[in-house]
């Protein structure tokens, strides 16, 4: 049981129902985290809109999932770790890459630089060093990608916080990679 109630998508009405119906149409289901967010249609709509916008950005989905995994691991969010491991597999990431992402590592030097930068952004709340910024730029990431890495980090910090506050439990298969 969560500390904040989960909205039943079939019992929702108005704007909340429209948003949750959209989630079902896109993903086939509504996660418990989104059911908690649905207590505030503005919060759910903001979260969904942010995700949609980032989906049309310059960062590949697989890299966004690796960033989400690194952030979830750093913030001890088992719910997000399970979900983004699942989504990462959907994006073709191997168990080795999924496990490496938990430690902000990758066999791909470019992805590894992005993951290190992502954790630096998270840990410093954006007060990254010149060295960290130079490293991610040297790995081929331009200003748009740097802004999107930052956005992905804080979108995931937000979802980690929602799950911690509500005490949701993972509703995706348990993480089996390490």
N, C-alpha and C positions, 0 to 999 in steps of 0.2 A: 504494500500500500504506500502510495506517495504522500508526502507531507502537504502537497498542494493537489487538489483534485484533478483528475483527468477528465476532460470533456468527452462524452460519448458522441462520436461523429454522427450516429444515427438519430440522436436526440437533440443535436444542435440546430439552431435556427439562424436566419438572417445572414449577416456577413460571416459569422463563424462557420455556418454550414457551407456557404459558398467556398470558403477557403479550404475547409477540410475535404469537400468533394473534389476540389482541384488536386489536392494531395493524393487522394485515392486514384484519381484518373491518371496521374503521372507515375506514381510509385506502386499502386495496387494496394496500399495500406497506409495507415497513419501511425507513426511511431508514438510511443508513450510520451516522449519528450514534446512532440508537437501537440499532443492532447493536453499536456500541462500548459504549454504556451497559449493554447486556444482559450484559456481563461481571459486573455486579453487579445481580442482580434487584431488590435493595432500591433502588438508584439509579434503575433504569428505572421501577419501580413508583411511586417518589416523583415523578419527572418526569411520568409519565402522570397520576397523581392530581392534581398541582398544575394541570396543563393542563385537566383535566376540571372541577375546581372553578372555575377562572377562566372557563371557558366558560359557567357558569351565573351569572356575576356581572352587575354593572351596566354594564360597558364593552362597547360593541358590538365584534363580531369585527373589523370593518374598522379600528377605532381600535387594537385590540390588535396587529393586523398592522403598522400604521404605526409604533407604538412599537417593535416588534421590528425593523423595518427601520432606524429611527433608531439603535437600540442596536447592531445589526450593523454599520452603517456606522461608527459611532464606535469600535467595537472591531476594525475591519478583519476581520470574519468573513465571508468570501465564501460559505461554506456556508450560513449563516443568511440572508444577504442574498438569495441565490438562492431558498432555500426560502420565505421570507416574502414575497418579490416574487410568487412563484407563488401562494401562499395569498392574498395581497392582491388579485390579479387575480380569484381565485375569489370574493372578497367584493365584487367590483364596482368596485374602485379603478381609476381610469384611469392610464395611463402618466405623466401629469402629476402626479397625486397620489402615485404610487409614487416618482417621482423627487424630488418635494418632500420626502417623508418621509425620504429619505436625509440631507437637511440639517436635519431636525427642523422642517420648514415645511409649511404647508398653506394652501390658499385659504380653508378653513373656520377662522375665528378661534378657535373653541372647540377644534378639533383641534390647531391650532398651539400654543395655550396648553398643552394636554396634552403635546405633544411636547417643548416647551421644558422643562416641568416634569420630564418623564421623564429628559431628559439631565442636568438639574440633580441629580436624585436619584442617577443613575448616577455622575456625576463627583464628587459630594460624599459618596457612600455614605450618603445620607440626611440629611446635615447641610445641608439647604436653607435658604436665607434666608427671612425673613419675607416679603420681597417676592415671592419665587418662589411661596410658599404662597398669598399673597394673590392673585396673578395667576391661578393655576389655580382658586381658589375664585370669583373674579370672573367667570371664563369659564363658571361653572355647575357645576363639579365639587364634589360633596359629599364628606364624609369617606369613604364607602364607595368612591367612585371614586378618591379619592386613594390609599387603601390598595391598590386593585387596580392602579393605574398603577405603584405601587412594586413590587408582586408581579410584574407583567409585566416590568418592567425587570430585576429580579434573576433571574427565570426565564430570561430571554434572556442575561444575563451568564453564567449557568451554562452554557447551551448553547454560547455563544461559546467559553468556556473548554474545554469538552469537545472541541470541534472543533479548537481550537488545540493542545491537549495531544496528541490522537490524530493530528493532521494529516490529518483527513478531507478529501476533495475534494468539491466540489458534486455532488450527485446529482439536482439539479433543473436545468431549463434555465438556461443562462447569463443573467445579468441584462443586459437590453438597454436599459434606461431610464437616461437621464441628462439 
